[in-house]
Amino acid sequence: MAASRTNPARKVLGRLSLPERTFVADALRTETVGGVLLLVAAVTALIWANVPALHGSYESVSHFHFGPAALGLNLSVAHWAADGLLAVFFFVAGIELKRELVAGDLRDPKAAALPVVAALCGMAVPALVYALTNLTGHGSLSGWAVPTATDIAFALAVLAVIGTSLPSALRAFLLTLAVVDDLFAILIIAVFFTSTIDFAALGGAVVGLAVFWLLLRKGVRGWYVYVPLALVIWGLMYNSGVHATIAGVAMGLMLRCHRREGEAHSPGEHVEHLVRPLSAGLAVPLFALFSAGVVVSGGALGDVFTKPETLGVVLGLVVGKAAGIFGGTWLTARFTRASLSEDLAWADVFAVATLAGIGFTVSLLIGELAFAGDAVLTDEVKAAVLTGSLIAALFATVLLKIRNARYRRLCEDEERDDDLDGVPDIYEQDDPAYHLRMAAIFESKAAEHRRLAELKAAERRALAEVPGGAGEDNHRPA
């Protein structure tokens, strides 16, 4: 009995700590707005590319080149969006990962095991589904990594549209999954999609990163120092042959994300607060605008379900993601002897796993890299990413809507603040001061009800004493 008191059973997807809940709420608020912009950009791209009168202008803008050719940076607009703007997105992802490692749930190895294993299974199973589909259908294995990614902004946009009051623990699980997912996606891009390396340029990028790190450790401040340096590092990384977004995630991981005494926010948290709106509101939507513009026709949609490469992407996102994340979560709980939070059911985990099948942004990027020499197949794979993400979103919507009433009650419990001290009551159950405040509130209410009861009783007595008053003569009015 004593052992059970000192070592309570660990809960899977239990309630977040208050600081973690506040951080997650702030981060997801920005991502949700960015996700809505992402949806708008994707729809705009599809209309722009598929309306015959507009298609030519879309191609012209996408393939318009600009930039210093002498530095190897005379790129198309679409190329700048994929290699330049997405570096901002991965910079924020690097900061998120660093914060999770030093101040968030991933700092505890036991707590980190769940999202890490779930994310790994959520990448391995879609890749396996893709590979099996293409081995059976005699297709290309080059796109095995396309269905491995999760797009947190798109997923949250779906939540915003359907109005699901998803509990904070599930939202945090989805966010952490996406952060770990982004890290492994970057590793996949760096390892599997780097063909030739310019070691001089790569060495220059490494030196630039070392200078970036030293300046941070010396406490040097000022955007005018770091922004030009970041641009130089990015340019060198691009010319090295390694995908330029690697520079973004590397710089993000270098920022200090733990707070020192007297600090309201760490430098990493401060920079993330400044840059996240730029990433979610501009960088990712612009990438979507110039990547999602594929020509869609009845025949093209039919090909999505008949060609092994595109069918593998759809099945990987819809089936592989859900099976991998749910299976990884269940196995982790099973072998660590952890129990699911009593507020949730395994159906909720499966619904979130299905939602993670929305692989829009990074899946589009990997699709471009995997089939770079085949423009037709690249567009078909993009159509498959859009189709798979849409199917996953529809499935998740149905599953989450079924449990929406339950989620709404959980969110109301998480938000309730009866003592009006700015802290949800659910986080103060072990605080004696909270119960004293609530006792004072109830005693005040009880005193007010006693006063009202005495007042009403006195009014009745006075009315009863009036001859011919109400209550006499069959209750006729006086």
C-alpha positions in Angstrom: 0.0 0.0 0.0 2.9 2.4 0.9 4.5 1.6 -2.4 1.4 2.6 -4.3 1.2 5.9 -2.5 4.8 6.8 -3.3 4.7 5.5 -6.9 1.2 6.3 -8.2 0.3 4.7 -11.5 1.3 7.0 -14.4 -1.6 8.3 -16.5 -1.5 8.4 -20.3 -2.8 11.8 -21.6 -3.4 13.1 -18.1 -4.1 16.7 -17.2 -1.3 19.1 -18.1 0.4 21.3 -15.6 -0.9 24.9 -15.5 2.2 26.5 -17.1 2.3 23.8 -19.8 -1.4 24.2 -20.5 -1.0 28.0 -20.8 1.9 27.6 -23.2 0.1 25.1 -25.3 -3.0 27.3 -25.4 -1.0 30.3 -26.6 0.9 28.2 -29.2 -2.2 26.5 -30.6 -4.1 29.8 -30.8 -1.6 31.1 -33.3 -1.3 27.8 -35.1 -5.1 27.7 -35.5 -5.3 31.1 -37.1 -2.3 30.1 -39.3 -4.2 26.9 -40.2 -7.2 28.8 -41.4 -4.9 31.0 -43.6 -3.3 27.8 -44.8 -6.7 26.4 -45.8 -7.5 29.7 -47.6 -4.2 29.6 -49.4 -4.7 25.9 -50.5 -8.1 26.6 -51.9 -6.9 29.8 -53.6 -4.0 27.8 -55.2 -6.4 25.1 -56.5 -8.8 27.7 -58.0 -5.9 29.7 -59.5 -4.4 26.6 -61.1 -7.6 25.0 -62.3 -9.5 28.0 -63.8 -8.4 28.0 -67.5 -8.3 31.8 -67.6 -6.1 32.0 -64.6 -3.8 28.9 -65.0 -1.3 30.7 -67.2 -0.8 33.5 -64.6 -0.3 30.9 -61.8 2.5 29.2 -63.8 4.1 32.5 -64.7 4.2 33.7 -61.1 5.3 30.3 -59.7 8.2 30.0 -62.2 9.3 33.7 -62.1 13.0 33.8 -61.1 14.7 36.4 -59.0 17.6 36.7 -56.6 21.4 37.1 -56.9 22.7 34.6 -59.5 26.3 35.2 -58.5 25.4 33.7 -55.1 23.6 30.8 -56.6 20.3 32.1 -55.4 18.5 33.0 -58.6 15.4 31.0 -57.7 11.8 30.7 -58.8 9.0 32.1 -56.5 7.9 28.5 -55.7 11.5 27.6 -54.9 11.9 30.6 -52.6 8.7 29.5 -50.8 9.9 25.9 -50.4 13.5 26.6 -49.4 13.3 30.1 -47.9 10.0 30.6 -46.2 9.8 27.0 -44.9 13.1 27.7 -43.1 11.2 30.1 -40.9 8.6 27.3 -40.2 11.4 24.9 -39.2 13.1 27.5 -37.2 10.0 27.7 -35.0 9.8 23.9 -35.0 13.4 23.8 -33.7 12.5 26.2 -30.8 9.4 24.2 -30.0 11.4 21.0 -29.8 14.1 22.7 -27.7 11.5 24.0 -25.3 9.9 20.6 -25.0 13.3 19.0 -24.2 14.3 21.4 -21.5 11.0 22.8 -20.1 8.1 20.8 -21.5 6.9 17.2 -21.3 9.9 15.8 -23.2 12.3 16.7 -20.4 11.0 13.7 -18.4 12.1 10.5 -20.2 9.0 8.6 -19.0 6.6 11.3 -20.2 8.6 11.7 -23.4 8.4 8.0 -24.3 4.7 8.3 -25.3 4.8 11.0 -27.9 8.2 9.9 -29.2 7.2 6.3 -29.7 3.8 7.4 -31.1 5.5 9.8 -33.6 8.0 7.2 -34.7 5.3 4.5 -35.2 3.2 7.2 -36.9 6.0 7.7 -39.4 7.2 4.1 -39.8 3.8 2.5 -40.4 2.8 5.0 -43.2 6.1 4.4 -44.9 5.6 0.6 -44.6 2.0 1.0 -46.0 3.4 3.0 -49.0 6.2 0.5 -49.6 3.8 -2.5 -49.5 1.4 -0.8 -51.9 4.2 0.0 -54.4 5.9 -3.4 -54.1 2.5 -5.0 -54.8 1.6 -2.6 -57.6 5.2 -2.4 -59.1 5.5 1.3 -58.4 8.3 3.6 -57.3 9.6 3.4 -53.7 11.0 6.9 -54.0 8.0 8.5 -52.3 8.1 6.3 -49.1 8.6 9.4 -46.9 5.7 11.5 -48.4 3.0 10.2 -46.0 5.1 10.3 -42.9 4.5 13.9 -42.0 1.7 15.6 -39.9 0.7 19.2 -40.5 -0.3 20.7 -37.1 -1.6 24.0 -38.6 -3.9 22.2 -41.0 -5.1 19.8 -38.3 -5.9 22.7 -35.9 -7.7 24.5 -38.7 -9.9 21.5 -39.1 -10.6 21.6 -35.3 -11.4 25.3 -35.6 -13.8 24.8 -38.5 -15.7 21.9 -36.8 -15.7 23.7 -33.5 -14.4 20.7 -31.5 -13.6 21.5 -27.8 -10.7 19.1 -27.7 -9.3 18.8 -24.2 -5.9 20.4 -23.6 -4.2 17.0 -23.0 -5.2 15.8 -26.5 -4.3 19.1 -28.1 -0.8 19.0 -26.4 -0.4 15.4 -27.5 -1.2 16.4 -31.1 1.3 19.4 -30.8 4.1 17.3 -29.4 3.5 14.6 -32.0 3.9 17.2 -34.7 7.0 18.7 -33.2 8.7 15.3 -33.0 7.4 14.5 -36.4 8.9 17.7 -37.8 12.3 16.8 -36.3 12.4 13.3 -37.9 11.0 14.8 -41.2 14.0 17.2 -41.3 16.4 14.2 -40.6 14.7 12.3 -43.5 15.2 15.3 -45.8 18.8 15.7 -44.7 19.8 12.0 -45.0 17.7 10.7 -47.9 17.3 13.8 -50.2 20.8 15.1 -50.3 22.5 13.8 -53.4 25.7 16.0 -53.8 27.4 18.1 -51.1 29.6 21.1 -51.5 31.8 20.7 -48.5 33.2 24.3 -48.7 29.7 25.8 -48.5 28.6 23.3 -45.8 31.8 24.1 -43.8 30.9 27.8 -44.1 27.4 27.1 -42.8 28.8 25.2 -39.9 31.1 28.1 -39.0 28.2 30.5 -39.3 26.2 28.3 -36.9 29.1 28.2 -34.5 29.2 32.0 -34.6 25.4 32.1 -34.0 25.8 29.9 -31.0 28.7 31.9 -29.5 26.8 35.2 -29.9 23.8 33.6 -28.1 26.0 32.3 -25.2 27.7 35.7 -24.9 24.3 37.3 -24.5 24.6 39.5 -27.6 21.2 41.0 -28.5 19.7 42.7 -31.5 17.9 41.5 -34.6 20.3 43.4 -36.8 23.0 41.0 -35.7 21.2 37.7 -36.0 18.9 38.3 -39.0 21.9 39.0 -41.5 23.9 36.1 -39.9 20.9 33.8 -40.3 20.5 34.8 -44.0 24.2 34.0 -44.6 23.9 30.6 -42.9 20.8 29.8 -44.9 22.4 30.8 -48.2 25.5 28.7 -47.5 23.3 25.7 -46.4 21.3 26.0 -49.6 24.5 26.1 -51.8 25.9 23.1 -49.9 23.3 20.8 -51.4 21.8 20.0 -48.0 18.2 21.2 -47.8 18.2 24.8 -46.6 15.4 24.3 -44.0 18.1 22.4 -42.0 19.6 25.8 -41.2 16.3 26.9 -39.7 15.9 24.0 -37.3 19.6 24.1 -36.3 19.3 27.7 -35.3 16.1 27.1 -33.4 17.7 24.3 -31.4 20.5 26.7 -30.3 18.2 29.2 -28.5 18.1 29.0 -24.8 14.6 27.9 -23.7 14.9 27.6 -20.0 14.2 30.6 -17.7 16.8 32.1 -15.4 16.0 33.8 -12.1 14.1 37.0 -12.7 13.2 36.2 -16.3 9.5 36.2 -17.3 10.4 34.5 -20.5 13.4 32.7 -21.9 15.1 34.1 -25.1 13.7 31.1 -27.0 10.1 31.7 -25.8 10.5 35.4 -26.6 11.8 34.8 -30.2 9.2 32.1 -30.8 6.4 34.5 -29.7 7.7 37.1 -32.3 8.4 34.7 -35.2 5.5 32.2 -34.9 2.9 34.6 -36.4 5.3 35.2 -39.3 5.6 31.4 -39.8 2.0 30.5 -39.3 0.5 33.6 -40.9 2.8 34.2 -43.9 5.5 31.6 -44.5 3.4 28.4 -44.5 0.4 29.9 -46.3 2.6 31.3 -49.1 4.3 27.9 -49.4 0.9 26.3 -49.7 -0.1 28.9 -52.3 2.7 27.9 -54.7 2.8 24.1 -53.9 -0.9 23.1 -53.7 -1.7 24.5 -57.2 -2.1 21.2 -59.0 -4.4 20.7 -61.9 -7.3 18.5 -60.7 -9.7 16.7 -63.0 -11.9 13.7 -62.8 -9.3 11.6 -64.5 -6.6 12.9 -62.3 -8.6 12.1 -59.1 -9.2 8.6 -60.5 -5.5 8.1 -61.1 -4.9 8.9 -57.4 -6.6 5.6 -56.5 -5.2 3.5 -59.3 -1.5 4.4 -59.5 0.6 2.7 -56.8 2.6 5.8 -55.9 -0.4 8.0 -55.3 -2.5 5.2 -53.7 0.4 4.5 -51.4 0.4 8.2 -50.3 -3.4 8.2 -49.6 -3.3 4.9 -47.7 -0.2 5.9 -45.8 -1.9 9.1 -44.6 -5.4 7.7 -43.9 -4.6 4.2 -42.7 -0.9 4.2 -41.8 -1.0 7.4 -39.7 -4.0 6.3 -37.6 -2.7 2.8 -37.1 0.8 3.8 -36.3 0.0 6.5 -33.8 -2.8 4.6 -32.1 -0.7 1.4 -32.0 2.4 3.2 -30.7 0.3 4.9 -27.9 -1.4 1.7 -26.9 1.9 -0.3 -26.9 3.6 2.3 -24.8 0.8 2.3 -22.3 0.7 -1.5 -22.3 4.4 -2.1 -21.7 5.0 0.8 -19.2 1.9 -0.3 -17.2 0.4 3.2 -17.6 -3.3 3.7 -17.6 -5.3 6.1 -19.8 -6.7 9.2 -18.1 -10.1 8.4 -16.7 -11.5 11.5 -18.5 -10.7 9.9 -21.9 -11.2 6.7 -23.9 -9.1 4.9 -26.5 -11.6 6.1 -29.1 -10.3 9.7 -28.4 -6.7 8.6 -29.0 -7.8 7.0 -32.3 -9.6 10.2 -33.4 -6.5 12.3 -32.8 -4.4 9.7 -34.6 -6.7 10.0 -37.6 -6.4 13.8 -37.4 -2.6 13.4 -37.6 -3.2 11.9 -41.1 -3.4 15.5 -42.4 0.1 15.7 -43.8 -0.2 18.8 -46.0 2.9 21.1 -45.7 5.9 18.8 -45.2 4.3 16.0 -47.3 4.1 18.4 -50.2 7.7 19.4 -49.7 8.9 15.8 -49.5 6.8 14.9 -52.6 8.6 17.7 -54.6 12.0 16.3 -53.4 11.2 12.6 -54.0 10.0 13.0 -57.6 12.0 16.1 -58.6 12.8 14.7 -62.0 9.2 13.8 -62.9 6.9 16.9 -63.1 3.8 14.8 -63.9 4.3 12.4 -61.1 5.1 15.2 -58.7 1.8 16.8 -59.4 0.0 13.5 -59.0 1.6 12.9 -55.7 0.6 16.4 -54.6 -3.0 15.6 -55.6 -2.7 12.4 -53.5 -1.4 14.4 -50.5 -4.4 16.7 -50.8 -6.8 13.8 -51.2 -5.4 11.8 -48.3 -5.4 14.9 -46.0 -9.0 15.6 -46.9 -10.1 12.1 -46.3 -8.2 12.0 -42.9 -9.8 15.3 -42.0 -13.3 14.0 -42.8 -12.8 10.8 -40.8 -11.5 12.8 -37.8 -14.4 15.2 -38.0 -16.9 12.4 -37.8 -15.1 10.7 -34.9 -14.5 13.9 -32.9 -18.1 15.1 -33.4 -19.4 11.9 -31.9 -17.5 12.7 -28.6 -17.9 16.5 -28.9 -20.5 16.8 -26.0 -18.0 15.0 -23.7 -15.2 17.2 -24.8 -17.2 20.3 -24.2 -17.9 19.2 -20.6 -14.2 18.5 -20.0 -13.2 21.9 -21.4 -15.8 23.6 -19.2 -14.3 21.9 -16.2 -10.8 23.0 -17.2 -11.9 26.6 -17.6 -14.1 27.0 -14.4 -12.8 29.6 -12.0 -15.4 30.0 -9.3 -13.1 31.9 -6.9 -12.2 34.4 -9.7 -8.4 34.3 -8.9 -7.4 33.7 -12.6 -6.4 30.1 -12.0 -8.8 27.3 -13.1 -10.3 25.6 -10.0 -9.3 22.1 -11.3 -5.6 23.1 -10.6 -6.2 24.2 -7.0 -7.8 21.2 -5.5 -4.8 20.5 -3.3 -4.5 24.2 -2.1 -6.0 24.8 1.3 -6.3 28.5 0.5 -8.5 27.7 -2.5 -11.0 25.8 -0.3 -11.0 28.6 2.3 -11.8 31.1 -0.5 -14.6 28.8 -1.7 -15.9 28.4 1.8 -16.0 32.2 2.2 -17.9 32.5 -1.1 -20.4 29.9 -0.1 -20.9 31.4 3.4 -21.5 34.8 1.8 -24.0 33.3 -0.6 -25.7 31.4 2.3 -25.9 34.7 4.4 -27.5 36.5 1.5 -30.0 33.7 1.0 -30.8 33.8 4.8 -31.3 37.5 4.6 -33.6 37.1 1.6 -35.5 34.3 3.3 -36.1 36.4 6.4 -37.2 39.4 4.2 -39.7 37.3 2.3 -41.0 35.7 5.5 -41.5 39.2 7.0 -43.3 40.3 3.9 -45.7 37.3 4.1 -46.4 37.9 7.8 -47.2 41.5 7.1 -49.4 40.7 4.2 -51.2 38.0 6.2 -52.0 40.5 9.0 -53.8 43.0 6.6 -57.6 42.4 6.8 -58.9 41.3 3.4 -55.4 41.0 2.2 -54.1 38.4 -0.2 -54.3 34.9 1.3 -57.8 35.6 2.9 -61.3 35.1 1.3 -60.1 32.4 -1.1 -57.0 34.4 -2.0 -59.1 37.2 -3.6 -57.1 40.5 -3.8 -57.9 43.2 -1.2 
